[in-house]
Amino acid sequence: MRKTPFTVKFFSLALACSTFMYSSISTAALPIAVESVTQAPLTSSLAVNGTLYGKQDVVLTAGLAGRLLFVAEPGQQVNEGEVLVRMDTLPLELERARQQEMLNRAKVNLRFHKQELSRLKKLAKTNSAAATQVDSVQNQHDLALSDIALAEIELRVIADQLTRATIRAPFTGVVSERFKRAGREVSRASELLNFVDIHNLETRLYVPVKYLHYLKPGISLPIQSGDLDKPTISTATITSVIPATDPRSQTVEVRAKLIADQHTFAVGQLVDVTVPLQSKKPVMLINRDALIIRQTGIHIVKVSQDNTVQQIPVTVGKGEGKLVEIIPSDDERQLLVGDRIAVRGAERLTDGQEVEVQASN
């Protein structure tokens, strides 16, 4: 088939139009979404488990050896000052009566020796009594005084033992466990019952020691327990941080007082605790969607005022939610707080390319 001059001109015009359209499409500004670089202390959180304890929980022990007459039952709620344990005091009462008679006897002897000493001193003035007699009676007089003092001390010891025979609740709480029943003979310091404080609960948790500098008294800790669909949520405030590290787990103990309704939790219950971690100085933050990961490294795309772009290599730090810390790793490519960076549509952009900003935050 022979081509005519008209046909050649037609194909040339079509080729020129196609080349122009391709050039226009390839140089058109690409649409992107941008956000600004911000600066603030980075706040993240650490999830750990904690266990609830009564702040004043105590294991009560026998104050003296003897027979138990009464021991409160497990589950019994006892108000402060009410009787938890009562012991047989008959042997002590008999000992107190004996010591009282010893005291009376010492007082009788003192009275006699006082009269005898007074009489001998009068006779000694007229040389009617020897000095040795006076000294002997004086010695017996002083011993009687000492016997009285010893008997009074012994009576005070017995009174203290009688007080210890009855154990009263040091605070309002619940008997959680009973170790000895009534009728048992026990020795001093024998464990009798466990008494828990249900009105002042605290959670004890163990946090890795590397986060020690984040932990200060007064920090609020969100806690929750129970069903994930309907969890019981509360708050605890750190009361103490014990800077003694467990060599194996490399953790430190933290205690936090529960400040919500105490009756929704139980002593010994396991709870989920969120520990907030906040950096001491502000850091540069961006939306993590702006990170472009390549084999050569990680970079972001900065959008200049004339809507041209520049790739800036960065080092990524810690993150929380959609925000992540970055540190520019190229000193020649500056990045400042407030600069616009592409968060969508920047995967294929190259330095100097023009873009069309469609969204900005």
Summary of the structure (lengths in Angstrom):
residues: 361
radius of gyration: 44.1
end to end distance: 62.9
largest distance: 177.4
contacts: 1016
relative contact order: 0.20
helix: 29%
strand: 40%
